[in-house]
Amino acid sequence: MKKLVGLGLMTIAILSSAIVGFASEDNSFYKFGQSISDFDKKVQKSPGLANDEVIDAKEVHALQMFYEHIENKNSQAARKEAIKQVVEDTVLLQEAEKRNLTVSEDEAREFAKKQREELGKSSNAEEIQKAIDGLIQGLGISEGEYWTDYVVKGYMKQNTISKLRSEVLEGIEDQATRNETWEEFVKTLTKSSSIDLKSIE
């Protein structure tokens, strides 16, 4: 799950393609969604800059809440990991844009439609739907809004980074080598970027 989550900026959208391993009988997803919807009620400051681009405070908050409510990490560890991941994804998106690999809104909307159809065919579709319903209720939006608007923005980012990954790994077939190559690419790109973090607290 962690690697799947890392494929894009951490929005709720990622859950719709990787929710299977976390679907459960409790209300974790409702609490998660609620914590995201509460974001705008609080004053949240960006943790800093990545190549002069402001790091999205809402993305950091969303991922932090995911780590806290779904992966049960403590608040400080979740915050630190969330900032690290969002910084990496931000510079990856910047690199993808330089290479003209950006996914359009129409492409992302079509992808969301297919994901919704695939989830409906899953062997544990009922359990998955229950988790998604909890998330939607926590967010305070309709199911239609979730699939046609909310997740689309996340898929634009997720699939843009996926396209970059495919280009970087073109011609490499061994899975272990692919993983190592991608990890090294992300590490090198992040280190060569200008990252100015105010705080990880």
C-alpha positions, 0 to 999 in steps of 0.5 A: 500500500505504501508504494501505491500511495507514493505514486502521486500527491497524497489526496483522497483519490489514491485510496480509490485504487488502493483501498482493498488492503484497508477496507474494514468494519470500523469507522477509520475512513469516516474519521479520515474524511472528516479530518480532511474536511476540517482542514479549511476550518484551521489555519494551516501554513505551508512547511516550506518551498520546493524549487520556489514552489510553495509546498501544498499544506492541504496535501501534507495535512491529507497525507498526515491524516492518512498515516494517522487514521489508516496506518495508525502512526503517531502525529509527529511521525505522520507529519514528518513522513507526510512532508517528506512524501509531498516534497518528493511528489512536488519535485516529481511533478515539476520534472514531469511538467518539464518533460511534457508528461502532464495528464489532462483533467479529461484523461484523469476523469476517464481513469476515475470512471474506469477505477470505479467500474473495476472496484465494482467488479472486485470480489470484496466490492461490498466491503470496499464500497462501505469504506468509500462510503465512510470516506465520502460521508466524512468528507461531507460530499456526494458520491457523484462529487467524489468520483467526478471531481474530488478524485479527478484532481488526485488522479491528474497528479498520480498518473502524471508521476506514473508517466514519468516513472514509465519514461525513467524505467523504459527498457528495464524489465527486472522488477527489483532493478526497476524499484532500485532505479526509481528510488535512486531517481527520486532520491537524486532529483530531490537532493538536486532540488532547492528544498527550504523547510520551515519546520517538520513539527 
